[in-house]
Amino acid sequence: MLECMKNRRSIRKYTDQDIPESLLNELLEVATRASNTGNMQLYSVVVTRDPANKEKMAPAHFNQPMITGAPVVLYFLCGCEPFREMGGVQESGGRIR
Ligand SMILES: Cc1cc2nc3c(=O)[nH]c(=O)nc-3n(C[C@H](O)[C@H](O)[C@H](O)COP(=O)(O)O)c2cc1C
């Protein structure tokens, strides 16, 4: 485990090898097991494979080439609605308690 943590690196270049839907779904299913507030799973995941959509999103990533170069881009969108309904956040996003 320590070796794995010490040797990890950010990857900025990808092969054009496709990622099968079944593998991607398995990875996402494992990702949903990550610890999160009250297990509310306050996020959605947008899977982006279409090159045209990746091009559209490139400016939001300062046109860094790894976005258009990756076969699949995942966007994790955070949504606080269930937490807000419980009174956990104010409109500004600040904690009430
Ligand atoms: C929230 C976050 C945003 C990042 N954004 C970028 C980015 O836009 N472009 C990039 O090349 N690296 C990005 N990185 C990677 C960091 O630059 C990288 O972790 C750092 O240079 C150390 O390199 P390492 O991850 O290989 O140890 C980001 C990392 C984090 C945690």
The ligand as an SDF file (V2000), in Angstrom:
LIG
                    3D

 31 33  0  0  0  0  0  0  0  0999 V2000
   -7.5860   19.5550   -7.6570 C   0  0  0  0  0  0  0  0  0  0  0  0
   -6.4220   19.3070   -8.5870 C   0  0  0  0  0  0  0  0  0  0  0  0
   -6.3890   19.9450   -9.8000 C   0  0  0  0  0  0  0  0  0  0  0  0
   -5.3320   19.7200  -10.6950 C   0  0  0  0  0  0  0  0  0  0  0  0
   -5.3500   20.3380  -11.9110 N   0  0  0  0  0  0  0  0  0  0  0  0
   -4.3710   20.0830  -12.7870 C   0  0  0  0  0  0  0  0  0  0  0  0
   -4.4050   20.6740  -14.0580 C   0  0  0  0  0  0  0  0  0  0  0  0
   -5.3200   21.4220  -14.4110 O   0  0  0  0  0  0  0  0  0  0  0  0
   -3.4020   20.3920  -14.9250 N   0  0  0  0  0  0  0  0  0  0  0  0
   -2.3780   19.5490  -14.5930 C   0  0  0  0  0  0  0  0  0  0  0  0
   -1.4970   19.3270  -15.4410 O   0  0  0  0  0  0  0  0  0  0  0  0
   -2.3180   18.9670  -13.3730 N   0  0  0  0  0  0  0  0  0  0  0  0
   -3.2900   19.2080  -12.4690 C   0  0  0  0  0  0  0  0  0  0  0  0
   -3.2540   18.6120  -11.2260 N   0  0  0  0  0  0  0  0  0  0  0  0
   -2.1400   17.7160  -10.8850 C   0  0  0  0  0  0  0  0  0  0  0  0
   -1.0750   18.4270  -10.0770 C   0  0  0  0  0  0  0  0  0  0  0  0
   -0.4370   19.4190  -10.8490 O   0  0  0  0  0  0  0  0  0  0  0  0
   -0.0640   17.3520   -9.6250 C   0  0  0  0  0  0  0  0  0  0  0  0
   -0.6790   16.5670   -8.6380 O   0  0  0  0  0  0  0  0  0  0  0  0
    1.2250   17.9410   -9.0980 C   0  0  0  0  0  0  0  0  0  0  0  0
    1.9370   18.5610  -10.1340 O   0  0  0  0  0  0  0  0  0  0  0  0
    2.1260   16.8680   -8.4630 C   0  0  0  0  0  0  0  0  0  0  0  0
    2.4270   15.8410   -9.4080 O   0  0  0  0  0  0  0  0  0  0  0  0
    2.0550   14.3230   -9.1040 P   0  0  0  0  0  0  0  0  0  0  0  0
    0.5530   14.2180   -8.9500 O   0  0  0  0  0  0  0  0  0  0  0  0
    2.5750   13.5540  -10.2920 O   0  0  0  0  0  0  0  0  0  0  0  0
    2.7520   13.9270   -7.8190 O   0  0  0  0  0  0  0  0  0  0  0  0
   -4.2770   18.8350  -10.3420 C   0  0  0  0  0  0  0  0  0  0  0  0
   -4.3240   18.2140   -9.0950 C   0  0  0  0  0  0  0  0  0  0  0  0
   -5.3830   18.4340   -8.2400 C   0  0  0  0  0  0  0  0  0  0  0  0
   -5.4010   17.7180   -6.9050 C   0  0  0  0  0  0  0  0  0  0  0  0
  1  2  1  0
  2  3  1  0
  2 30  2  0
  3  4  2  0
  4  5  1  0
  4 28  1  0
  5  6  2  0
  6  7  1  0
  6 13  1  0
  7  8  2  0
  7  9  1  0
  9 10  1  0
 10 11  2  0
 10 12  1  0
 12 13  2  0
 13 14  1  0
 14 15  1  0
 14 28  1  0
 15 16  1  0
 16 17  1  0
 16 18  1  0
 18 19  1  0
 18 20  1  0
 20 21  1  0
 20 22  1  0
 22 23  1  0
 23 24  1  0
 24 25  2  0
 24 26  1  0
 24 27  1  0
 28 29  2  0
 29 30  1  0
 30 31  1  0
M  END
$$$$
